[in-house]
Amino acid sequence: MDNYGILSLAPAFVALVLAFVTRNALVSILIGVVVGVVITGQNIFLGLSAIMQSALGNADFIWVISIEISVGIMIALFQKSGAITAFGAMIEKKNIKARGAQIVSWLLGIFIFFSDYFSPLYVGTVMRNITDKAKVSREKLAYICDSTSAPVCTMIPFSSWGVYMAGLLIGIGTFVDNDHAFDAVIRMVPFNFYGIFSILMVALIAFGVIPEFGPMKKAEIRARDEGKPYSDTARPLLSGELDKIKPKEGVKTSLALNFFMPAVIVISVTVGTYAIMGSAKTLEAFFVAIAYMFIVMLFQKMGTLNELADVAVEGIKSVMQAGLILAMAYCINAISKQLGTANYVISVTESWMTPAVLICVSFLLCAFISFFTGTSYGTYAIMTPICVPLAFSVSGGVPGAIVYATIGAIMGGGCFGDHCSPLSDTTILSSLAAGSDHVDHVKTQLPYALTAAAVSCIGFLIVGMTCS
């Protein structure tokens, strides 16, 4: 069965509605998975077991959860070394206010350009205490983390996102090999309007050019006037294990060695392996950084090997809640794939797609699919072989603006869902690192993301009309 019709939308729809109503993302997504299993006609318990084994017992999930665990360990070691406290003290000397705290968060998000997983976890963890003191809401910090992670990665051709898209383009039209495909990804960047406008909008809001609006305005007023970084009814997606980790007294922290160097190592190994091997080894980069942190902290006498190992375990515990939600997100993605959610969306739209609106429709379809599935890569895998050949046919088989803009629309549309959907891993990680209620993060971020999406649609329509 190609798809289950409108029922194929049910699991994601149920999960989204329940998440907003119950404010419990984990249970809501689990119920969505169960609904999907029931629709397929399987026994609930056997079907749920099969979905979990297929969704979680694969290299993709193991890679993601390994990175999450690695970052949890790094954050715990940052805490133990006193690096986060020292960085906070350095920033406090500058006497930065709310606007300055937001700008620093934005710049840090752009600095960690190589990983949409490490970026929100690093920025959120480093800036959380600083933004709290500056009376910036946790929702705002989560928004900054989220909108400078995936959007930034879509703008970097040699990131895992760019490399993945290049792989999907090989064999389509004139993209006969990796060189031609990678060149297309580079040429796509100026047309990735959503990535550009998302990053730009964070800056304009941080600098105060665009005033706050929607639920975020209420959150900021609460933080500023009441001194509450999150609401009284919030359930921050943050474990208490990290609060127990204290630096060793009498040992001086080095910002260069304990704060900046681990990030430099991750960036250097990731970019270096891509340049040398043609594949960015992000997970391996985290392993190298963790090994470095252990060795340096042992030499600095910040703890014995056993003490540092215990700290690492606490770091792993701190990300378990997010890991469980992440696991359920993978499960609902798997059941949506079984139900043919993407195929259904395509089937009801392909009949009215015209060359003039091809680029804009490609963006909207990818945004819709990625939002309801929580995955960008899955959306890219489905939509790239459909939309890019159509763009080639419209452009007469020549790779021009309409082809590159279509690739940019696919890239941006998949990014929209990836960092806006409550089912998405990076949305979950942003809530975790910022210590924000997950549902509150989604509710406050969505109006801003929709604004960037609307401006992007205008840009895509202009390109489509001028090039068709």
C-alpha positions as CSV (number, residue, x, y, z in Angstrom):
1,M,0.0,0.0,0.0
2,D,1.5,3.3,-1.1
3,N,-0.2,5.3,1.6
4,Y,-3.1,5.1,4.0
5,G,-4.7,8.3,2.8
6,I,-5.5,11.0,5.3
7,L,-5.0,8.4,8.1
8,S,-1.3,8.5,7.3
9,L,-1.2,11.9,9.0
10,A,-2.9,10.6,12.2
11,P,0.2,9.6,14.3
12,A,2.0,12.9,13.9
13,F,-1.2,14.9,14.2
14,V,-2.2,13.1,17.4
15,A,1.3,13.5,18.9
16,L,1.4,17.2,18.1
17,V,-2.1,17.9,19.5
18,L,-1.4,15.9,22.7
19,A,2.0,17.5,23.2
20,F,0.3,21.0,23.3
21,V,-2.6,19.8,25.4
22,T,-0.8,17.6,28.0
23,R,2.6,19.4,27.8
24,N,4.2,15.9,28.0
25,A,6.1,15.3,24.8
26,L,7.3,11.8,25.6
27,V,3.9,10.3,26.4
28,S,2.3,12.2,23.5
29,I,4.7,10.9,20.9
30,L,4.4,7.4,22.3
31,I,0.6,7.6,21.9
32,G,1.1,8.8,18.3
33,V,3.2,5.7,17.6
34,V,0.5,3.4,19.1
35,V,-2.1,5.1,16.9
36,G,0.0,4.4,13.9
37,V,0.4,0.8,14.8
38,V,-3.3,0.4,15.2
39,I,-3.9,2.0,11.8
40,T,-1.6,-0.6,10.2
41,G,-3.7,-3.4,11.7
42,Q,-0.9,-4.9,13.8
43,N,-1.2,-6.2,17.3
44,I,-0.4,-3.2,19.5
45,F,2.3,-4.8,21.6
46,L,3.9,-6.8,18.8
47,G,3.7,-3.9,16.4
48,L,5.1,-1.5,19.0
49,S,8.0,-3.8,19.7
50,A,8.8,-4.2,16.0
51,I,8.7,-0.5,15.4
52,M,11.1,0.2,18.3
53,Q,13.5,-2.5,17.1
54,S,13.5,-1.2,13.5
55,A,13.7,2.5,14.4
56,L,16.2,2.3,17.2
57,G,18.3,-0.7,16.2
58,N,20.1,1.0,13.3
59,A,23.2,2.9,12.6
60,D,21.4,6.3,12.2
61,F,19.9,6.3,15.7
62,I,23.0,4.8,17.3
63,W,25.0,7.6,15.7
64,V,22.7,10.4,16.9
65,I,22.3,9.0,20.5
66,S,26.1,8.5,20.6
67,I,26.6,12.2,19.8
68,E,24.0,13.2,22.4
69,I,25.8,11.0,25.1
70,S,29.2,12.4,24.1
71,V,27.9,16.0,24.4
72,G,26.4,15.1,27.8
73,I,29.8,13.9,28.9
74,M,31.5,17.0,27.6
75,I,29.0,19.3,29.3
76,A,29.6,17.5,32.6
77,L,33.3,17.8,32.2
78,F,32.9,21.5,31.4
79,Q,31.0,21.8,34.6
80,K,33.6,19.9,36.6
81,S,36.5,22.0,35.2
82,G,34.7,25.2,36.1
83,A,34.9,26.3,32.5
84,I,31.3,27.4,32.2
85,T,31.5,29.3,35.4
86,A,34.7,31.0,34.3
87,F,33.3,32.0,31.0
88,G,30.2,33.3,32.7
89,A,32.4,35.4,35.1
90,M,34.3,36.8,32.1
91,I,31.1,37.8,30.4
92,E,29.7,39.3,33.6
93,K,32.7,41.6,33.7
94,K,31.5,43.1,30.5
95,N,28.2,43.9,32.3
96,I,26.2,42.7,29.4
97,K,22.4,43.1,29.6
98,A,19.6,41.2,27.9
99,R,20.5,42.4,24.4
100,G,24.2,41.6,24.8
101,A,23.4,38.1,26.1
102,Q,21.3,37.4,23.1
103,I,23.9,38.7,20.7
104,V,26.6,36.5,22.3
105,S,24.4,33.5,22.1
106,W,23.7,34.2,18.4
107,L,27.5,34.6,17.7
108,L,28.3,31.3,19.5
109,G,25.6,29.5,17.5
110,I,27.2,30.7,14.3
111,F,30.7,29.7,15.6
112,I,29.6,26.1,16.1
113,F,28.7,25.8,12.4
114,F,29.6,22.1,11.9
115,S,27.0,20.2,13.9
116,D,23.3,20.9,14.5
117,Y,23.6,18.6,17.5
118,F,26.6,20.1,19.3
119,S,25.6,23.7,18.5
120,P,22.4,23.9,20.6
121,L,23.8,21.8,23.4
122,Y,27.0,23.9,23.6
123,V,25.4,27.3,23.3
124,G,22.5,26.5,25.7
125,T,24.7,25.1,28.3
126,V,27.3,27.9,28.2
127,M,24.7,30.7,28.0
128,R,21.9,29.5,30.3
129,N,23.2,31.1,33.5
130,I,24.2,34.3,31.7
131,T,20.8,34.7,30.1
132,D,19.1,34.0,33.4
133,K,21.0,36.8,35.1
134,A,20.3,39.1,32.1
135,K,16.6,38.3,32.5
136,V,16.2,36.6,29.1
137,S,13.6,33.8,29.0
138,R,14.6,30.2,28.6
139,E,12.3,30.1,25.6
140,K,14.3,32.9,23.9
141,L,17.5,31.1,24.5
142,A,16.1,27.8,23.1
143,Y,14.9,29.8,20.0
144,I,18.4,31.2,19.5
145,C,20.0,27.8,20.0
146,D,17.6,26.2,17.5
147,S,17.7,28.8,14.8
148,T,21.5,29.0,14.7
149,S,22.0,25.2,14.5
150,A,20.2,23.5,11.6
151,P,19.8,26.8,9.6
152,V,23.5,27.5,9.9
153,C,24.4,23.9,8.9
154,T,22.3,24.2,5.7
155,M,24.4,27.2,4.7
156,I,27.7,25.3,4.9
157,P,28.3,23.1,1.9
158,F,30.9,20.9,3.6
159,S,28.7,20.2,6.6
160,S,27.0,16.8,6.9
161,W,23.9,18.4,5.5
162,G,25.6,19.7,2.4
163,V,27.4,16.4,1.8
164,Y,24.2,14.5,2.3
165,M,22.3,16.6,-0.2
166,A,25.2,16.3,-2.7
167,G,24.9,12.5,-2.4
168,L,21.2,12.7,-3.2
169,L,21.8,14.8,-6.3
170,I,24.3,12.5,-8.0
171,G,22.7,11.0,-11.1
172,I,20.0,13.7,-11.4
173,G,20.1,15.8,-14.6
174,T,23.6,17.0,-15.3
175,F,24.9,16.1,-11.8
176,V,26.7,13.1,-13.0
177,D,29.3,12.7,-10.3
178,N,30.2,14.0,-6.8
179,D,32.1,17.1,-8.1
180,H,29.0,18.3,-10.1
181,A,26.7,17.5,-7.2
182,F,28.8,19.3,-4.7
183,D,29.1,22.3,-7.0
184,A,25.3,22.4,-7.1
185,V,25.2,22.5,-3.3
186,I,27.6,25.5,-3.3
187,R,25.5,27.3,-5.9
188,M,22.3,26.5,-3.9
189,V,23.5,28.6,-0.9
190,P,22.3,32.0,-2.1
191,F,18.9,30.5,-2.9
192,N,18.5,28.9,0.6
193,F,16.2,31.8,1.6
194,Y,14.9,30.0,4.7
195,G,18.4,29.4,6.1
196,I,19.4,33.0,5.4
197,F,16.2,34.6,6.9
198,S,16.2,32.4,10.0
199,I,19.7,33.3,10.9
200,L,19.1,37.0,10.0
201,M,15.9,37.1,12.0
202,V,17.6,35.9,15.2
203,A,20.1,38.7,14.7
204,L,17.5,41.4,14.1
205,I,15.5,40.3,17.2
206,A,18.7,40.0,19.3
207,F,19.7,43.6,18.3
208,G,16.2,44.9,19.0
209,V,15.5,45.8,15.3
210,I,12.5,43.6,15.2
211,P,10.3,43.8,18.4
212,E,9.1,40.7,20.2
213,F,5.7,39.4,19.2
214,G,3.5,36.4,19.9
215,P,4.0,34.0,22.9
216,M,7.7,35.0,23.0
217,K,6.8,38.5,23.9
218,K,4.9,37.3,27.0
219,A,7.8,35.0,27.9
220,E,10.2,37.9,27.7
221,I,8.0,40.2,29.8
222,R,7.7,37.5,32.4
223,A,11.5,37.1,32.5
224,R,12.2,40.8,32.6
225,D,9.5,41.9,35.0
226,E,9.1,38.9,37.3
227,G,12.7,37.5,37.0
228,K,11.3,34.1,36.0
229,P,13.3,32.5,33.2
230,Y,10.5,30.0,32.7
231,S,6.8,29.9,33.7
232,D,5.4,28.4,36.9
233,T,3.7,25.6,35.0
234,A,6.8,24.8,32.9
235,R,8.5,21.4,32.9
236,P,12.0,22.3,31.9
237,L,13.7,19.6,29.8
238,L,16.7,19.6,32.0
239,S,18.1,17.0,34.4
240,G,19.3,18.0,37.9
241,E,22.4,15.8,37.7
242,L,24.6,18.6,36.3
243,D,23.7,20.9,39.2
244,K,25.4,18.4,41.6
245,I,28.7,18.7,39.7
246,K,31.0,21.2,41.4
247,P,34.6,22.3,40.4
248,K,37.4,21.1,42.7
249,E,38.3,23.8,45.1
250,G,41.7,25.4,44.9
251,V,42.2,24.4,41.2
252,K,42.4,27.3,38.7
253,T,40.4,27.0,35.5
254,S,42.0,27.9,32.1
255,L,39.5,29.2,29.6
256,A,41.9,28.5,26.8
257,L,42.5,24.8,27.8
258,N,39.1,24.0,29.4
259,F,36.6,26.0,27.5
260,F,37.8,27.0,24.0
261,M,40.1,24.1,23.1
262,P,37.5,21.3,23.3
263,A,35.3,23.2,20.8
264,V,38.4,23.9,18.6
265,I,39.2,20.2,18.6
266,V,35.8,19.2,17.5
267,I,35.8,21.8,14.7
268,S,39.3,21.0,13.6
269,V,38.7,17.2,13.5
270,T,35.4,17.6,11.8
271,V,36.6,20.0,9.1
272,G,40.0,18.2,8.8
273,T,38.6,14.8,8.2
274,Y,36.2,16.2,5.6
275,A,39.1,17.9,3.8
276,I,41.4,14.8,4.0
277,M,38.9,11.9,3.8
278,G,35.9,13.6,2.1
279,S,33.7,12.7,5.1
280,A,33.3,14.7,8.2
281,K,33.9,12.4,11.2
282,T,31.8,14.3,13.8
283,L,31.3,11.5,16.3
284,E,35.0,10.7,16.2
285,A,35.7,14.4,16.8
286,F,33.7,14.3,20.0
287,F,35.7,11.2,21.2
288,V,38.9,13.0,20.6
289,A,37.7,16.1,22.5
290,I,36.5,13.9,25.5
291,A,39.8,12.1,25.6
292,Y,41.6,15.5,25.6
293,M,39.4,16.9,28.4
294,F,40.1,13.8,30.5
295,I,43.8,14.0,30.0
296,V,44.0,17.8,30.7
297,M,41.8,17.7,33.8
298,L,44.0,14.8,35.2
299,F,47.1,16.9,34.7
300,Q,45.4,19.9,36.3
301,K,44.4,17.7,39.2
302,M,40.8,18.5,38.9
303,G,39.9,14.9,39.9
304,T,41.1,11.3,39.9
305,L,40.3,9.1,37.0
306,N,37.5,7.5,39.0
307,E,36.0,10.9,39.9
308,L,36.1,12.0,36.3
309,A,34.5,8.8,35.2
310,D,31.7,9.4,37.7
311,V,31.3,12.9,36.3
312,A,31.0,11.4,32.8
313,V,28.2,9.0,34.0
314,E,26.3,12.0,35.5
315,G,26.6,13.7,32.1
316,I,25.1,10.7,30.5
317,K,22.2,10.7,33.0
318,S,21.6,14.4,32.3
319,V,20.6,13.7,28.7
320,M,18.5,10.6,29.3
321,Q,15.2,12.4,29.3
322,A,15.9,14.0,25.9
323,G,17.2,10.6,24.7
324,L,13.9,9.0,25.5
325,I,12.0,11.7,23.6
326,L,14.5,11.3,20.7
327,A,13.9,7.6,20.6
328,M,10.1,8.1,20.5
329,A,10.6,10.6,17.7
330,Y,12.5,8.0,15.7
331,C,9.7,5.6,16.3
332,I,7.0,7.9,15.0
333,N,9.1,8.7,12.0
334,A,9.3,5.0,11.3
335,I,5.6,4.4,11.6
336,S,4.9,7.5,9.4
337,K,7.1,6.0,6.8
338,Q,5.1,2.7,7.0
339,L,1.9,4.6,6.6
340,G,3.2,6.5,3.6
341,T,2.8,10.0,5.1
342,A,5.1,11.7,2.6
343,N,3.6,9.8,-0.4
344,Y,0.1,10.9,0.6
345,V,1.2,14.6,0.8
346,I,2.8,14.3,-2.6
347,S,-0.2,12.6,-4.2
348,V,-2.6,15.4,-3.2
349,T,-0.3,18.2,-4.5
350,E,1.4,17.0,-7.7
351,S,-1.7,17.5,-9.9
352,W,-1.7,21.3,-9.4
353,M,2.0,22.0,-9.4
354,T,3.0,24.5,-12.1
355,P,6.5,25.7,-13.2
356,A,5.8,29.2,-11.8
357,V,5.2,27.9,-8.3
358,L,7.5,24.9,-8.4
359,I,10.1,26.3,-6.1
360,C,7.7,27.7,-3.6
361,V,5.6,24.5,-3.6
362,S,8.8,22.4,-3.1
363,F,9.6,24.5,0.0
364,L,6.1,24.2,1.4
365,L,5.9,20.5,0.8
366,C,9.3,19.8,2.4
367,A,8.4,22.1,5.4
368,F,5.0,20.3,5.9
369,I,6.5,16.8,5.6
370,S,9.5,17.6,7.8
371,F,7.2,19.2,10.5
372,F,4.9,16.2,10.6
373,T,7.8,13.7,10.6
374,G,10.4,15.6,12.5
375,T,13.1,14.6,10.0
376,S,15.0,16.7,7.4
377,Y,17.1,13.9,6.0
378,G,14.1,11.7,5.3
379,T,12.3,14.6,3.7
380,Y,15.4,15.3,1.5
381,A,15.6,11.6,0.4
382,I,11.9,11.7,-0.6
383,M,11.6,15.1,-2.2
384,T,15.0,15.6,-4.0
385,P,14.4,12.8,-6.6
386,I,10.9,14.3,-7.3
387,C,11.5,18.1,-7.3
388,V,14.9,18.4,-8.9
389,P,14.1,16.4,-12.0
390,L,11.0,18.5,-12.4
391,A,13.1,21.6,-12.1
392,F,15.4,20.3,-14.8
393,S,12.5,19.7,-17.1
394,V,11.2,23.3,-16.5
395,S,14.7,24.8,-17.2
396,G,15.2,22.8,-20.4
397,G,17.7,20.4,-18.9
398,V,20.2,23.1,-18.1
399,P,21.3,23.7,-14.4
400,G,20.3,27.3,-13.8
401,A,18.7,29.5,-11.2
402,I,15.5,27.5,-11.1
403,V,17.3,24.2,-10.4
404,Y,19.6,25.7,-7.7
405,A,16.6,27.6,-6.2
406,T,14.7,24.3,-6.1
407,I,17.5,22.6,-4.2
408,G,17.7,25.6,-1.9
409,A,13.9,25.3,-1.3
410,I,14.2,21.6,-0.5
411,M,17.1,22.3,1.9
412,G,15.3,25.1,3.6
413,G,11.9,23.4,3.8
414,G,13.5,20.3,5.4
415,C,15.3,22.6,7.8
416,F,12.0,24.3,8.9
417,G,10.5,21.1,10.2
418,D,13.8,19.9,11.6
419,H,14.1,22.8,14.0
420,C,10.4,23.6,14.6
421,S,8.7,20.3,15.0
422,P,8.3,19.0,18.6
423,L,9.2,15.6,17.1
424,S,12.6,16.8,15.9
425,D,15.9,15.8,17.5
426,T,17.4,19.3,17.3
427,T,14.2,20.9,18.7
428,I,14.5,18.5,21.6
429,L,18.2,19.2,22.2
430,S,17.6,22.9,22.1
431,S,14.9,22.6,24.8
432,L,17.3,20.4,26.8
433,A,20.3,22.7,26.6
434,A,18.4,25.9,27.3
435,G,16.5,24.3,30.2
436,S,13.2,25.2,28.6
437,D,9.8,23.5,28.7
438,H,9.8,21.7,25.3
439,V,6.2,22.6,24.4
440,D,6.8,26.2,25.4
441,H,9.9,26.3,23.2
442,V,7.9,25.1,20.2
443,K,5.0,27.5,20.8
444,T,7.2,30.5,21.2
445,Q,9.5,29.7,18.3
446,L,6.9,28.8,15.7
447,P,5.6,32.4,15.0
448,Y,9.2,33.5,14.3
449,A,9.9,30.5,12.1
450,L,6.7,31.0,10.2
451,T,7.6,34.6,9.6
452,A,11.0,33.6,8.1
453,A,9.1,30.9,6.1
454,A,6.6,33.5,4.7
455,V,9.4,35.8,3.6
456,S,11.2,32.8,2.0
457,C,8.0,31.9,0.1
458,I,7.9,35.5,-1.4
459,G,11.5,35.1,-2.5
460,F,10.9,31.7,-4.0
461,L,7.8,33.0,-5.9
462,I,9.8,35.9,-7.3
463,V,12.6,33.5,-8.5
464,G,10.0,31.2,-10.0
465,M,8.1,33.9,-11.9
466,T,11.3,35.6,-13.2
467,C,12.9,32.3,-14.3
468,S,9.9,30.4,-15.7
